[in-house]
């Protein structure tokens, strides 16, 4: 799946022109996460991965392991997009 298939928000993603950035090798995850931290659509990206239970790669600055842990800790949330775009930060949504 390419970023372009996901929605208009992807046009503003810092990683939009980078090959293989969504599915980095373990050793590259830190580099990719740093790119995410200053991305203007970080919350949209993370919401996409959480709402669709994306199992692979770094999305919105979180690895698959971190997303699984978050999903397990908050099974009551039915729309991560709504939560993340309303609060803008994971800490405030908890």
Secondary structure, 3 states (H helix, E strand, C coil): CCHHHCCHHHHHCCCCCCCCCCCCCHHHHHHHHHHHHCCCCHHHHHHHHHHCCCCCCCECCECHHHHHHHHHHCCCCCCHHHHHHHHCCHHHHC
